[in-house]
Amino acid sequence: MAINAPKIVIRKYGNRRLYDTSTSRYINLDELAALVRNGKEVEVLDAATGEDLTRVTLTQIIVEETKDHPAGLPLELLRQLILASDKVRQDYLAWYLKSAFEGYQKLQSSLQSGLAQVGSAALSPLETIRNLLHADAPPQSGEEVTQLRARIAELEGQLKAQKKSKAGSRRAQKKPVTKKRVSQPRKRP
């Protein structure tokens, strides 16, 4: 949500029309959804009674958007939502949906940061592993970390040896071939 941004008040009339008081014009559900997606805080009020209809209207947007996409909420969850008529069950389901959404957001965040790490690891895998070990491991983190560090050192040594052997073979290829002079006996006059 936008910080310190004024709340956009939408009046909902009996004929289901939505009136945006900030722009003084009627809008539809798609435009209201766009406001929410753009981080605007909206409040939908019944034009006659002033009752807060924000929840109902946002739910209506979700229902309208999932109409053409059968992969909406699971049927069993929808059945449970209908059965949840008392306050305790409604509170539980609200908590459950909120927890599920927070889990989804954490998963997406982890995936995005994981992809960023994969990108940097592709650039320098040994350096990335070394940084991870130094950043995440406590000073005395046990035998496993010691083994990993030894393995990294071993791999770095192999890499250096390969570089040296390649450099040596290049030098050998670049040396010009010189013929040895064979000394011949001097001719006497």
C-alpha positions in Angstrom: 0.0 0.0 0.0 1.1 3.5 -0.6 2.4 5.3 2.4 0.6 8.6 3.4 -1.5 8.4 0.3 -5.1 9.5 0.7 -7.6 6.8 0.6 -9.7 6.7 -2.5 -13.4 6.6 -1.6 -15.6 4.7 -4.0 -19.4 5.0 -3.6 -21.4 1.9 -4.6 -25.0 2.7 -5.6 -28.0 0.4 -5.5 -27.7 -0.2 -9.3 -24.2 -1.6 -8.6 -22.5 1.3 -10.2 -19.2 2.4 -8.6 -18.4 6.1 -8.3 -14.8 7.2 -7.8 -15.0 10.4 -5.6 -11.4 11.3 -6.3 -11.9 11.6 -10.1 -15.6 12.4 -10.0 -16.5 9.6 -12.5 -18.0 6.2 -12.6 -15.6 3.2 -12.8 -16.0 -0.5 -13.3 -14.6 -3.5 -11.4 -11.6 -3.7 -13.7 -10.6 -0.1 -13.1 -11.1 -0.6 -9.3 -8.8 -3.7 -9.5 -6.2 -1.6 -11.4 -6.3 1.0 -8.5 -5.6 -1.8 -6.0 -2.8 -3.3 -8.1 -1.2 0.1 -8.4 -0.9 0.3 -4.6 -3.8 2.6 -4.0 -5.8 2.2 -0.8 -9.5 2.1 -1.7 -12.6 2.1 0.5 -15.9 1.1 -1.0 -18.9 2.6 0.8 -22.6 2.1 0.2 -23.9 5.4 -1.2 -27.1 5.3 0.8 -26.1 3.9 4.2 -22.3 4.6 4.3 -21.7 0.9 5.1 -18.2 -0.4 4.3 -18.5 -2.7 1.3 -14.7 -2.9 0.6 -14.4 -6.6 1.5 -17.4 -7.6 -0.5 -16.4 -5.6 -3.6 -12.8 -6.9 -3.6 -14.2 -10.4 -3.2 -16.4 -9.8 -6.1 -13.4 -8.7 -8.2 -11.6 -12.0 -7.4 -14.7 -14.0 -8.3 -15.1 -12.1 -11.6 -11.5 -12.7 -12.5 -11.6 -16.4 -11.7 -14.8 -17.0 -13.7 -12.8 -17.7 -16.9 -10.0 -19.5 -15.1 -11.1 -22.8 -13.5 -7.9 -23.0 -11.4 -9.3 -20.6 -8.7 -9.8 -21.6 -5.1 -10.1 -25.4 -4.4 -13.7 -26.6 -4.3 -13.4 -28.0 -0.8 -12.2 -24.7 0.5 -15.1 -22.9 -1.2 -17.5 -25.4 0.4 -15.9 -24.8 3.8 -16.3 -21.1 3.3 -20.0 -21.5 2.7 -20.3 -23.8 5.7 -18.5 -21.3 8.0 -21.4 -19.5 9.3 -20.3 -18.9 12.9 -17.7 -16.4 14.0 -15.1 -18.9 15.1 -15.0 -20.7 11.8 -15.0 -17.5 9.9 -12.1 -16.2 12.0 -10.2 -19.5 11.5 -10.7 -19.4 7.7 -9.7 -15.8 7.6 -6.5 -16.7 9.5 -5.9 -19.7 7.2 -6.3 -17.7 4.0 -4.0 -14.9 5.4 -1.4 -17.5 6.4 -1.6 -19.2 3.0 -1.1 -15.9 1.3 1.8 -14.9 3.5 3.4 -18.3 2.7 2.9 -17.7 -0.9 4.5 -14.3 -0.7 7.5 -15.7 1.2 7.9 -18.5 -1.3 7.9 -15.9 -4.2 10.4 -13.8 -2.4 12.6 -16.8 -1.7 12.4 -17.8 -5.4 13.3 -14.4 -6.5 16.3 -14.1 -4.2 17.3 -17.7 -5.1 17.3 -16.8 -8.8 19.5 -13.8 -8.1 21.9 -16.1 -6.2 21.8 -18.6 -9.0 22.7 -15.9 -11.4 25.7 -14.8 -9.3 26.7 -18.4 -8.7 26.9 -19.0 -12.4 29.3 -16.2 -12.7 31.7 -17.4 -10.0 30.7 -20.7 -8.4 33.8 -21.1 -6.1 33.6 -17.5 -4.9 29.9 -17.9 -4.2 30.4 -21.0 -2.2 33.3 -19.4 -0.2 31.1 -16.4 0.5 28.2 -18.5 1.7 30.5 -20.5 4.0 32.1 -17.4 5.5 28.8 -15.6 5.8 26.6 -18.4 7.2 28.9 -20.6 9.2 29.7 -19.8 12.8 33.5 -19.7 13.5 33.4 -23.3 14.9 30.8 -24.8 12.8 31.9 -28.4 12.8 33.4 -31.1 10.7 31.1 -30.7 7.7 32.2 -27.1 7.1 35.8 -28.0 7.5 35.4 -30.7 4.9 33.7 -28.3 2.5 36.5 -25.8 3.0 39.1 -28.5 2.3 37.2 -29.6 -0.8 37.0 -26.0 -2.0 40.8 -25.5 -1.4 41.4 -28.8 -3.3 39.2 -27.6 -6.3 41.0 -24.3 -6.3 44.3 -26.1 -6.4 43.2 -28.2 -9.3 42.0 -25.1 -11.1 45.3 -23.4 -10.6 47.2 -26.5 -11.7 45.1 -26.6 -14.9 45.8 -23.0 -15.6 49.6 -23.5 -15.1 49.6 -26.6 -17.3 47.7 -24.7 -20.0 50.1 -21.7 -19.7 53.1 -24.1 -19.8 51.8 -25.8 -22.9 51.2 -22.5 -24.6 54.8 -21.4 -23.9 56.1 -24.7 -25.3 54.1 -24.1 -28.4 55.3 -20.5 -28.8 59.0 -21.3 -28.5 60.7 -21.2 -31.9 62.4 -24.3 -33.0 66.1 -23.6 -33.3 68.6 -25.8 -35.1 71.6 -26.7 -33.3 74.8 -25.8 -35.0 76.9 -28.8 -35.6 80.5 -27.8 -35.5 82.4 -28.9 -38.6 86.1 -29.3 -38.7 88.0 -26.4 -40.1 89.6 -26.8 -43.4 93.2 -26.2 -43.6 94.6 -24.5 -46.6 
